[in-house]
């Protein structure tokens, strides 16, 4: 039998720079909401973005792979 190379990150989410797609969607959503609500407080928006991304990465690191997808599906937000 021949050995077959299996890609290491076959099931990984797409990345843009150092953020995975699920975190990037949250960052863009918070940024747009921050501009829409009050464009004069962009510093507060960036603080919320940093807090949200750190919390999300901590949650992703402490749980099993696919846990966030399962939570979103379980709450009915994902068909």
Secondary structure, DSSP 8 states (H G I E B T S, - for coil): -------TTTT---EETTEEHHHHHHHHHHHHHHHHH-TT-HHHHHHHHHHHHHHHHHHHHHS-TTHHHHHHHHTTS--
